[in-house]
Amino acid sequence: MTRHLATLTFIVVLLNSPMAVAEPNISGKWESSLWWIRVETTIKQEGANISGVAQVYVLNGPPERYTFNGHIHDGRVQATHKDGHAFSGKLNSAGQLNGFLTLASGQEVWVVASRR
């Protein structure tokens, strides 16, 4: 009887505890563009941690490279660059990453990135 009670208690606790839900995997290559700027981003995800490189191509200039680190939690993506740029967004139902890129100057830019 004691073993059955212990098993039943374990099942009740398990059913009422929050289950760990895996975050969507955003690893891979992404692309976005705005006006005359194109951005190719490669993201590597390990669990909830992300890191990557964003290669920014401006119409008449050499590409700029930005490395970043961040995390994904409850489908929300947060990433920062050492110079103070930050991205905050989420994976939408169409499979795109969208959100705001806040530049070190404080300017906010709406970004929609698609997998390549």
The 8 nearest C-alpha neighbors of each residue, nearest first, counted from 0:
[[1, 3, 2, 4, 5, 6, 7, 8],
 [2, 0, 4, 3, 5, 6, 7, 8],
 [1, 3, 5, 4, 0, 6, 7, 8],
 [4, 2, 6, 0, 5, 1, 7, 8],
 [3, 5, 7, 1, 2, 6, 8, 0],
 [6, 4, 2, 8, 3, 7, 9, 1],
 [7, 5, 3, 9, 8, 4, 2, 10],
 [6, 8, 4, 10, 9, 5, 3, 11],
 [9, 7, 5, 11, 6, 10, 4, 12],
 [8, 10, 6, 12, 7, 11, 13, 5],
 [9, 11, 13, 7, 8, 12, 14, 6],
 [12, 10, 8, 14, 13, 9, 15, 7],
 [11, 13, 9, 15, 10, 14, 16, 8],
 [14, 12, 10, 16, 11, 15, 9, 17],
 [15, 13, 11, 12, 16, 10, 17, 18],
 [14, 16, 12, 13, 11, 17, 10, 18],
 [17, 15, 13, 14, 12, 18, 11, 19],
 [18, 16, 19, 15, 14, 13, 20, 12],
 [19, 17, 20, 16, 13, 14, 15, 21],
 [18, 20, 21, 17, 22, 16, 73, 72],
 [21, 19, 18, 22, 73, 17, 23, 72],
 [22, 20, 19, 23, 46, 24, 47, 73],
 [21, 23, 74, 24, 20, 73, 72, 47],
 [24, 22, 25, 21, 74, 90, 71, 73],
 [23, 25, 26, 22, 44, 46, 21, 27],
 [24, 26, 23, 27, 44, 42, 43, 90],
 [27, 25, 43, 42, 44, 24, 28, 41],
 [26, 28, 42, 41, 25, 43, 29, 114],
 [27, 29, 41, 115, 40, 114, 42, 30],
 [30, 28, 114, 40, 113, 115, 39, 112],
 [31, 29, 39, 112, 113, 38, 40, 115],
 [32, 30, 112, 38, 37, 111, 113, 39],
 [33, 31, 37, 36, 38, 34, 30, 35],
 [32, 34, 36, 35, 37, 31, 110, 38],
 [33, 35, 36, 32, 37, 58, 57, 31],
 [34, 36, 58, 33, 57, 37, 32, 56],
 [37, 35, 57, 33, 32, 34, 56, 58],
 [38, 36, 32, 56, 31, 55, 33, 57],
 [39, 37, 55, 31, 30, 54, 32, 56],
 [40, 38, 30, 54, 53, 29, 55, 31],
 [39, 41, 53, 29, 52, 28, 30, 54],
 [40, 42, 28, 51, 52, 27, 29, 53],
 [43, 41, 51, 26, 27, 50, 40, 44],
 [42, 44, 26, 50, 49, 51, 27, 45],
 [45, 43, 49, 26, 48, 46, 42, 25],
 [46, 44, 48, 47, 49, 43, 26, 50],
 [45, 47, 48, 44, 22, 49, 21, 24],
 [46, 48, 71, 70, 45, 72, 49, 22],
 [49, 47, 70, 45, 46, 44, 69, 71],
 [50, 48, 44, 69, 70, 43, 68, 45],
 [51, 49, 68, 43, 67, 42, 69, 44],
 [50, 52, 42, 41, 67, 66, 43, 68],
 [51, 53, 66, 41, 65, 40, 67, 54],
 [52, 54, 40, 65, 39, 64, 55, 66],
 [53, 55, 64, 39, 38, 63, 40, 52],
 [56, 54, 38, 63, 62, 37, 53, 64],
 [55, 57, 62, 37, 36, 38, 54, 58],
 [58, 56, 36, 60, 59, 35, 55, 62],
 [57, 59, 35, 60, 36, 56, 37, 61],
 [60, 58, 57, 61, 56, 35, 62, 36],
 [59, 61, 57, 58, 62, 56, 63, 55],
 [60, 62, 63, 56, 57, 59, 58, 55],
 [63, 61, 56, 55, 54, 60, 57, 64],
 [62, 64, 55, 54, 61, 56, 65, 53],
 [63, 65, 54, 53, 55, 62, 66, 52],
 [66, 64, 53, 52, 54, 67, 63, 80],
 [67, 65, 52, 51, 80, 53, 64, 68],
 [66, 68, 80, 79, 51, 50, 52, 78],
 [69, 67, 50, 78, 79, 49, 51, 80],
 [68, 70, 78, 49, 77, 48, 79, 50],
 [69, 71, 48, 49, 47, 77, 76, 78],
 [70, 72, 76, 47, 75, 74, 77, 48],
 [71, 73, 75, 74, 47, 70, 76, 22],
 [74, 72, 75, 22, 71, 20, 76, 21],
 [73, 75, 72, 89, 71, 22, 90, 76],
 [76, 74, 89, 72, 71, 73, 88, 77],
 [75, 77, 71, 88, 89, 87, 70, 74],
 [76, 78, 87, 69, 70, 86, 71, 75],
 [79, 77, 69, 86, 68, 85, 67, 70],
 [80, 78, 85, 67, 68, 84, 69, 86],
 [79, 81, 67, 84, 82, 83, 66, 85],
 [80, 82, 83, 79, 84, 67, 66, 65],
 [83, 81, 80, 84, 103, 79, 102, 85],
 [84, 82, 103, 81, 80, 85, 79, 102],
 [83, 85, 102, 103, 80, 101, 79, 82],
 [86, 84, 79, 101, 78, 100, 80, 83],
 [87, 85, 100, 78, 77, 99, 101, 79],
 [88, 86, 77, 99, 98, 76, 100, 85],
 [98, 87, 89, 76, 97, 75, 99, 86],
 [90, 88, 75, 76, 96, 97, 74, 91],
 [89, 91, 96, 95, 94, 74, 97, 92],
 [90, 92, 94, 93, 95, 89, 96, 97],
 [91, 93, 94, 90, 95, 96, 89, 97],
 [94, 92, 91, 95, 90, 96, 113, 97],
 [95, 93, 92, 91, 90, 96, 113, 114],
 [94, 96, 113, 91, 90, 112, 93, 97],
 [97, 95, 90, 112, 89, 111, 91, 113],
 [98, 96, 111, 88, 110, 89, 95, 112],
 [97, 99, 88, 110, 87, 109, 89, 100],
 [100, 98, 109, 108, 87, 86, 110, 101],
 [99, 101, 86, 108, 107, 85, 102, 109],
 [102, 100, 107, 85, 84, 106, 105, 99],
 [101, 103, 84, 104, 105, 106, 100, 107],
 [102, 104, 83, 84, 105, 101, 82, 106],
 [105, 103, 102, 106, 101, 84, 83, 107],
 [106, 104, 102, 103, 101, 107, 84, 83],
 [105, 107, 102, 104, 101, 108, 103, 100],
 [108, 106, 101, 100, 99, 102, 105, 109],
 [107, 109, 100, 99, 110, 101, 106, 102],
 [108, 110, 99, 98, 100, 107, 111, 97],
 [111, 109, 97, 98, 99, 108, 112, 100],
 [110, 112, 97, 96, 31, 95, 113, 98],
 [113, 111, 31, 96, 30, 95, 29, 97],
 [114, 112, 95, 29, 30, 115, 31, 96],
 [113, 115, 29, 28, 30, 112, 95, 27],
 [114, 29, 28, 30, 113, 27, 39, 112]]
